[in-house]
Amino acid sequence: MDFGLQGKWALVGGASKGLGLGCAAALAAEGVNVVMVARGAEALEAAAAKLRAAHGVKAVAVAADITTDAGRAAVFGHPDGPGTDFDIVVTNAGGPPPGDFRDWDRDTWIRALDANMLAPVALIRATIDGMIARGFGRIVNITSSSVKAPIDILGLSNGARSGLTGFVAGVARNPAVAARGVTINNLLPGRFDTDRLATTLTKTAQQHGVDVDGARKIVGKTIPAGRLGTPQEFGEVCAFLCSRQASYLTGQNVLLDGGNYPGTF
């Protein structure tokens, strides 16, 4: 299936590894030029080089913290990128740490909001008017399954990401956006086999006296699909949300968790 994305430009956050890299790779496979952002320069440039070699697209590596004003300025001011004229924006930033809400002061909350709510809002604000003017735009926010089923120790993430979800729900349905070929959706990952999950797997391995592969199987058995998700399949769902075929899909929270969420709605 041709997603109709050949030659377009995408901005992908957290793109050096994990789910962000999965999204960048899937878009590059569709002929999309990608500006890849992450804080680790070496891993990021290596990932970008692989995409250039594999797909013949422009893959621009920008080592920056996308959650800061300076990081966003570096992205939009990069000479090899399209400025703010992105056709696709995939927002993605690591989640805040777990803990007890009694221990979180105002500064802790502000850091969580900056990374997981206000930074995506800033990226949307910087790019959406150009999308509207061109009559095409796709914004995908990588949030978390905890938006659908909150996790008690992830209160910072629950709050910040739910705030972004509420904001998107209104903007995506604005006729000045939706009727101009611009969609905004959220992609909610469950458990995926990424470096971020490695710490949890290590703890599970120690608890059960097995190696990490054994822990992976133990965790996988708790999911109806019987396994962890892969960054590749996550990226392919992201690419579909960016496709011309998904032009009637907007304002939605797409839960990708192997059937782990037990609710009807």
C-alpha positions in Angstrom: 0.0 0.0 0.0 1.3 3.4 -1.0 0.9 5.8 2.0 1.3 8.8 -0.3 4.2 10.3 1.8 7.0 10.3 -0.7 9.2 13.3 -0.4 7.5 14.8 2.7 9.4 16.0 5.7 8.9 14.6 9.2 10.2 15.7 12.6 10.6 12.8 15.1 11.6 13.2 18.7 13.6 10.6 20.7 14.7 9.1 17.4 18.0 7.6 18.2 16.5 4.3 19.6 13.3 2.7 20.7 9.9 3.8 19.6 11.1 7.1 18.2 13.6 5.3 15.9 10.8 2.8 15.0 8.7 5.7 13.8 11.6 7.4 11.9 12.5 4.1 10.2 8.9 3.4 9.1 8.5 6.9 7.7 11.8 6.7 5.9 10.7 3.4 4.4 7.8 5.4 2.9 10.2 7.9 1.3 9.8 10.5 4.0 12.8 12.8 4.8 13.3 12.9 8.5 14.8 15.3 11.0 15.7 13.0 13.9 16.2 14.6 17.4 17.7 13.1 20.5 20.2 14.1 23.1 22.8 11.5 22.4 24.8 12.6 19.3 26.7 9.4 18.6 23.7 7.0 18.6 21.6 9.5 16.8 24.0 10.0 13.9 24.5 6.2 13.6 20.7 5.8 13.4 20.4 8.5 10.8 23.2 7.1 8.7 21.4 3.7 8.6 18.2 5.3 7.4 20.0 7.2 4.7 21.8 4.1 3.5 18.7 1.9 3.6 16.1 4.2 2.1 17.9 6.9 0.2 16.1 9.7 2.0 17.5 12.7 3.8 17.9 11.9 7.5 19.1 14.9 9.5 20.5 14.3 13.0 20.0 17.1 15.5 21.5 16.4 18.9 19.4 18.5 21.1 16.8 18.4 23.9 13.5 19.0 22.1 11.8 19.8 25.4 13.7 23.1 25.7 13.4 26.4 23.7 17.1 26.0 22.7 16.5 22.5 21.4 13.5 23.5 19.3 15.5 26.5 18.0 18.3 24.1 16.9 15.7 21.9 15.1 13.9 24.7 13.3 17.1 26.5 12.5 19.1 23.6 11.1 20.3 24.4 7.6 19.6 20.9 6.2 16.0 20.8 7.5 12.8 22.4 6.3 12.6 25.1 9.0 9.1 24.9 10.5 7.6 23.5 7.2 7.2 19.9 8.5 4.4 17.8 7.0 4.6 15.3 9.8 5.5 15.8 13.5 6.0 12.9 15.9 6.3 14.2 19.4 8.2 11.9 21.8 10.0 12.4 25.1 11.0 10.1 27.9 8.5 9.9 30.7 9.1 11.4 34.1 10.3 9.1 37.0 7.9 7.0 39.1 7.4 7.8 42.8 5.1 9.0 45.5 3.1 12.2 44.8 3.9 13.4 48.3 7.5 13.8 47.3 7.0 15.9 44.2 7.3 19.6 44.6 6.3 22.3 42.1 9.6 22.2 40.2 9.2 18.4 39.7 5.8 18.9 38.3 6.9 21.7 36.0 9.7 19.5 34.6 7.2 16.8 33.9 4.8 19.3 32.2 7.5 20.9 30.2 8.7 17.5 28.8 5.4 15.7 28.3 2.8 18.4 27.7 4.2 21.8 27.0 7.0 20.7 24.6 4.5 18.9 22.3 2.2 21.9 22.4 5.1 24.1 21.4 5.9 21.9 18.5 2.3 21.8 17.3 2.1 25.6 17.6 5.3 26.1 15.6 4.2 23.8 12.7 0.5 23.6 12.4 -0.2 26.8 10.6 2.1 25.8 7.8 0.4 22.5 7.6 -3.0 24.2 7.3 -1.7 26.5 4.6 -0.4 23.6 2.5 -3.5 21.5 3.1 -1.8 18.5 4.6 -0.4 17.7 8.1 0.0 14.8 10.4 0.8 15.2 14.1 1.3 12.0 16.2 2.0 12.3 19.9 3.5 9.3 21.6 2.0 9.3 25.0 1.4 6.2 27.2 -1.1 3.5 27.9 -1.2 5.1 31.4 -3.4 7.8 29.9 -6.1 5.1 29.4 -5.3 3.1 32.5 -3.4 5.2 35.0 -0.6 3.6 37.0 -0.4 4.8 40.6 3.4 5.3 40.8 3.4 7.2 37.5 1.4 10.2 38.7 3.7 12.7 36.9 3.2 11.0 33.6 -0.5 10.4 34.2 -1.1 14.1 34.8 1.2 15.6 32.2 0.2 13.3 29.4 -3.5 13.5 30.2 -3.2 17.3 30.0 -1.7 16.9 26.5 -4.5 14.5 25.6 -7.2 17.1 26.6 -5.5 19.8 24.7 -5.2 17.7 21.5 -8.9 16.7 21.8 -9.9 20.3 21.3 -7.4 21.4 18.7 -7.8 18.3 16.5 -11.6 18.9 16.2 -11.3 22.6 15.4 -12.8 22.9 11.8 -9.9 25.3 11.0 -7.6 22.3 11.5 -9.6 19.2 10.7 -11.2 20.6 7.5 -7.8 21.6 6.1 -6.3 18.2 5.8 -4.5 18.2 9.2 -4.9 15.4 11.7 -3.7 15.1 15.3 -3.7 11.8 17.0 -2.1 10.2 20.1 -0.4 6.8 20.0 -0.4 5.1 23.4 2.2 2.3 23.8 1.9 -0.5 26.2 4.9 -2.7 26.9 7.5 -2.6 24.1 10.8 -4.3 23.9 13.0 -1.2 24.2 15.9 0.0 26.4 13.5 1.8 28.6 12.0 -1.5 29.6 15.4 -3.1 30.2 15.6 -1.9 33.8 12.2 -3.5 34.6 13.3 -6.7 32.8 16.5 -6.8 34.8 14.5 -6.5 38.1 12.1 -9.2 36.9 15.0 -11.5 36.0 16.5 -11.1 39.5 13.2 -11.8 41.2 12.6 -15.0 39.3 16.2 -16.2 39.0 16.3 -16.1 35.2 18.2 -14.2 32.6 16.8 -11.2 30.7 15.4 -13.3 27.9 13.6 -15.4 30.5 12.2 -12.2 32.1 11.0 -11.1 28.7 9.0 -14.3 28.3 7.6 -13.9 31.8 6.4 -10.3 31.1 5.1 -11.3 27.7 2.9 -14.0 29.2 1.0 -11.3 31.1 -0.1 -9.7 27.8 -2.9 -11.3 25.8 -0.8 -11.2 22.7 1.7 -13.3 24.6 4.7 -11.1 23.9 6.2 -7.6 24.1 5.7 -5.2 21.2 8.5 -4.3 18.8 9.6 -0.8 17.9 9.2 -1.8 14.2 5.5 -2.5 14.5 4.9 0.6 16.6 6.6 2.6 13.9 4.4 1.1 11.2 1.2 2.0 13.0 2.6 5.6 13.4 3.3 5.6 9.6 -0.2 4.6 8.9 -1.6 7.4 11.1 0.5 9.8 8.9 -0.7 8.3 5.6 -3.2 9.7 3.2 -5.4 6.7 4.0 -5.8 8.0 7.6 -7.1 11.4 6.6 -10.5 10.8 8.3 -8.9 9.7 11.6 -8.3 12.6 14.0 -8.5 13.4 17.7 -8.1 9.8 18.6 -6.1 7.9 21.2 -4.8 4.7 19.6 -3.9 2.1 22.2 -1.2 -0.3 21.1 -0.7 -2.7 23.9 -1.3 -6.3 22.7 -4.8 -6.3 24.2 -3.6 -5.6 27.7 -6.2 -2.9 28.6 -9.2 -4.9 29.9 -11.9 -2.3 29.3 -14.6 -2.2 26.6 -14.1 1.4 25.8 
